[in-house]
């Protein structure tokens, strides 16, 4: 049995367009089902785009800061800077991946689209659990591998800085002892 030309056109073009009344009553389909393999599972070929911020956090005095307290303070700062909508956009994928209290290094993971907002909130962060802090972003990485390399570089620099400060303090202490001995 052969199909007529009108049947072929309908089969090729798909169903007829909806009327204006039908378009207004039917809910819009934001996620077409043909793009997903089974149910509502997203396409496995689409990667989650993320960024890692490596930052240095300087606390005033000895403070016991934790990753959970830092995330809570950062979310409060996001609400203060960008409102609840801005916080909701960024905080879902915001994660404190690592925090080293002695060196003050902090690694944050966020969505690529929210990078600037998280960076700004981290820069404006002033207090974490009643402790005054100052944060500065050292670098931004786009993968875990490059983030590890950049954290290693930052730790190396922090160790060099600590050694230099300790040597400088030792030299000053020795000079002070010599001066005291000379005065006696």
N, C-alpha and C positions, 0 to 999 in steps of 0.2 A: 504494500500500500504506500503510495507516495504522498508526501505532504504538500499542501498548497503553499504558495509564496507568502501569504499572510501568516500561516502557521509558522513558517520558518523565521519570519521577521520577529514574531512574538517570542519564539524560543531563543533566538539570538540576542534580542534586546532585553530579555528578562521581563518581569511583570510590569504592567503599566504603572505609571507614576501615580502616587496617592493624590487624592483631591486635597484642597486646602483644609477642609473640615477634618479629614482623616489625619492630616499632618499635625493639626493642633491637638487632637485627642490622643494620639499615640505618643508614648514617651520616646524621646530620642535615643537612638542606639549609639552610645559613645564607643563601645568596643565591638566592632563587627565580629561575628563568630567565625568567619572564614579565615581570620588572621591567627586564630588560636587552634592548637592541635586537639586538645581534649578539654571540654568544659571551659573554665575561665583561666587555665594555666597560660602564662605568657610564653611567648616564643623563646626557646632556649638559646637562640642565636643572638638575642639582644643582650648586651652586657650592661651591668650596673655601673654607671659612670660615677666614680668617686675620687675624692682628693684627700690627701693627708697633709695636715698642717703640723710642722715641727716648730714649737714655740719654746721660749725660755720664760719661766715664771719666777719672778723675784718676790719673795715674801719679806715683810718687815718683821724682823726678829725670828726666833725659832718657832716654827708653826708645824702642826701635825695636819697636813692637808691630805685628803684622799681623792681618788678619782671620782667617786660618787658626789662628793661635796663640790668638786670643780664643775661637774656636769650640771648640777643643780644651780650653781651660781651663774654659769654661762647661759642656761635657759632663762633665768630671771633677767639677765642682761639683755637677752634677745627680746623678751617681752617689753622691757623698758625702751629699747631702741626701735623696734619694728612692730610692736603691738602683738596681740595674740595670734593674728593671722600670719604674720611674719615668723613668729616662733613656731607655729604649727607647720609651716612649710619647711623649716630647717631642722627642727628638733627630732623629727621621726627618724632621720638617718644620722643624726649627730651621735658620735660615740667617742668616749675617751679611751683610746687604745692603750696608752701607756703613760705613766707619770713617775718620774724618778725624783724623789724628794731632795736628795743630796745635791744633785746637779741642777735641779729645777727644770729639767726637760719634760715637755708635754707633747704627746702625739695625739692629734684629733683626727677623726675620719668624718667626712660629710659628703653630701651630694655635690656634684660639680656645679650645679646651678646655684647652690647656696653658699659657695665658697666666700664670696665677698661679704655676705651678711655675717657669717661666722667669724671671719677675720675682723670685721669692724667690732663685733660684740666682744671678741677676745681683747682687742686693743682698748676698749672702753671699760673692761673689767677692773674694778677697784677694790672689791672686798670679797673674800671667801671665808665664810664662817667667822665673822668679826675680825679677820686678819687682813690688813691692807696688803694688796698685791699689785704688781705691775707686770704685764705680759707683753712680750714682743715676738712677732712671728719671725722665725729665722729663715724658713724656706717652705716651699710647697712641693709635694711630690704627687705623682699620679698613679703610682703602683706601690705595692708592698716592698718590692725589691729595691726600688730607688729610695723609698722611705727609710729602709734599713741602712742603706749607704749614707744617707744624709744624717741620720741619727748618730751613726758611728763617727762621722766627721765632727758633728756638734759635741759629742762626748769627748772626743780627742782634744778639741779646742778648750772645752771646760776643764779638762785635766791639766792641760798646759797652763791655763790661766791660774788654776789653783796652785800648781807647783811654783809658778812665778811669784804668786802672792806669798806663799810660804817661804820661799828663798828670800824675798824682799823683807819679810818680817824677821827672819833669822838674822839677816845682815843688820837690820835696825836694832835688834836685841843685843847683838854682839857689840855694836858701836856704843850702845847705851851702857853696857857693862864696862867697856874700856873707859868711857868718860867718867863713870862713877869711881873706878879704880884710880884714875888720874887725879880726881879731886880729893881722895883720901890721903 
